Amino acid sequence: MTSPVWHPYAHLKTQAPAPRVVGGQGTRFTLDSGESLLDATCSWWCMIHGYGHPRLVKAIQEQAATLCHVMLGGLTHDPADQLARELVRVTPEGLNHVFFSDSGSVGMEVAMKMAVQYHHLRGRPNKHRMLSLMKAYHGDTAGCMAVCDPEEGMHSLFSGFLPQHHFAPAPTAPYAATPEQVAADLDALRAVLEAHHHEIAALLMEPLLQAAGGLNMTSPDYLKGARALCDEFDVLLVFDEVATGFGRTGRMFAADHAGVSPDIMVLSKGLTGGYLGHAATLANDRVHDTFIGDSELHAFMHGPTFMGNPLACRVALESLRVFEEDDYLGRIARLNAILVQELARDSDLRAHPAVADIRVLGATGVIEVHDSKALKGAAAIAREQGVWLRSFGRWLYTMPAYITSDEEMHQIIKAMKAPFTANA
Ligand SMILES: *Cc1c(COP(=O)(O)O)cnc(C)c1O
């Protein structure tokens, strides 16, 4: 019998029946068949502690017994207040104000709305468009679709429905690029700003790692250059750290690699350790204080029903404690060392005719192929080896939970390489 559940990104005619998950513990989840799978993607990159972490489960249970939900309109509560303080503490200098919402996409919508209103309140209503990058992915809601890569970003069908923004080329300089390589990328960014700054409210980017748009990695110097350009052209800098936040690139935040503070930063995915959907949009004083004023237009007219949900805030607080107490940055460095050694430095894999590139950053490892057909059987081969992989487009990647053991990391890498060794 077919299920009424409509699955995301699925072609209804060709989709395979979805395996039924009945539970999860640590790095693995279990299917109703009894099959246990090592999750190489930690459920779209958010289950950073793995499944069923006792401290996170307990935090939710305790909070549920006290207060599951209350509106944040006109009221406040300790979990929201404490989480906001903790986020201000751990994020880059200057991000002192926290607006909660319920998902990464909405967190980005909030960021864009804040940026437009900021300029409006400063008497620059013409600055109402965004500058985004090719290969960007910022979410699936209308406002977010409009700032995803307009050509390859899977939303081209909706182009007539979406507001028009500006795009600069995706950065091409790799993480360890020379200043000259980065300069070429920054020149391309400057060119768009010079031509259109009078109508640009904010530059949006996924710092260092453009995730769902093709796992494109770039240099910290690009972030520094972008910061300087934004200051020069009176444009706000928005970092979408929904995917990169909480350790994925090897530092707590991608911004930390560059020592750069954006004006606005968006967090979600790893925020609650994946245990509940939630997001935070942080702003610096410059943005926040512009909203202090006498006119009615000064209020920020946004307020998702579930913003600051106590269960989500409480589990996010516990997630952050575990992250720091259990030295997750140290664990990520170990996973990174294995990924570098066994994936990035595998010269046979690199020389395989189907393989275009291999990239590693923090706890992220990617095999990019020339033609997506090369990845057709990859998930099935991995599953035979007890590993859950889900490739997209031309990218086969892992973003494992940070509790992944060395042995499990080896197992994941072996499964990623399997499609290339079998056909060799
Ligand atoms: C996943 C993602 C989003 C969207 O988050 P949702 O919670 O799925 O709405 C936005 N930006 C980036 C960089 C993401 O990876």
The ligand as an ORCA input file, in Angstrom:
! r2SCAN-3c Opt
* xyz 0 1
  C      19.610     23.638      5.004
  C      20.004     25.038      4.700
  C      19.063     26.092      4.739
  C      17.591     25.850      4.963
  O      17.324     25.346      6.226
  P      15.914     24.600      6.483
  O      15.920     24.330      7.952
  O      15.939     23.357      5.657
  O      14.838     25.532      6.071
  C      19.525     27.378      4.528
  N      20.816     27.626      4.292
  C      21.749     26.655      4.250
  C      23.175     27.004      4.022
  C      21.371     25.312      4.432
  O      22.283     24.352      4.364
*
